[in-house]
Amino acid sequence: MKEKVFDENFYRKLESISIKARMTLTDGAAGGRKSKAKGSSVEFSDFREYTPGDDFRRIDWNAYGRFDKLFLRLFMEEREALLNIFCDCSKSMDFGEKSKAAMALRITGILTYLALNNLDRVCLNRLQEGAVVTSSSYMGKSSFQKALQFLESGSFMGSTNLAESIKRKELKSRGISVVISDFFTTGSIDEVIKYLAFKKQQIILIQVLCEDELDPRLGGQVRLVDSETEAEMNLTITPKLLKAYEAKLRGLQTGIKASAKKYGGVFFHISTSDSLEKIVFEDFAREGLL
């Protein structure tokens, strides 16, 4: 990637987005993610260890007196969620004048920041060459920079079989799984969805495409080179062929969306030309992610 992903412009937008999201989500009330569990906000549920950046008003000082450690009180409607974000790090993602890779990392960064602010735990997963590289579990706003360092330490290269990679991740508890990819992958995308559903995950699939893929401006004789396999193909680009490509892409998107919906998940696609604000407050909001 040629562009710097987490630059000053990103941080300015992140601050603006997080403020607006807090106002939208909390409506002036304190607390974390609201689960489907029954009970009021005053009904005690569980403890978890305090992490710097957490709301100190939720510290249970009686527990501190007994265990000499700081713990937060969690309530029935405020139990933290475990958010797993799977980022496709194959070579095909490092494509486009506005890089798909950069957009995928920025979306991952925004979701991580919003989740940590919401008292949730976050685990990041880089998918590449049939493997999964997993971060530690991040908790509290103070861990955000560590999460960004993990994202920046990776590279986009090789190929990826999403199903093979994701199934190497042992998901031990219910949670939310977000897969960010162009979904140009070997293997079955249905297999990914079924595995996450079997592991009792709330499934969110985000397809990132660049303008050259959404609206190819090609014509005449061209040689196409697969960025992952380096296989070459000579083609004559005609209006009929471009229409067939568009139909194939729509078919892929429709199929993924239907499969995700079958298991209670959501699928949507974004363009690398979209603004981060548009993605968060239009696309995310439309799919009920905020």
Disulfide bonds with the S-S distance in Angstrom:
none
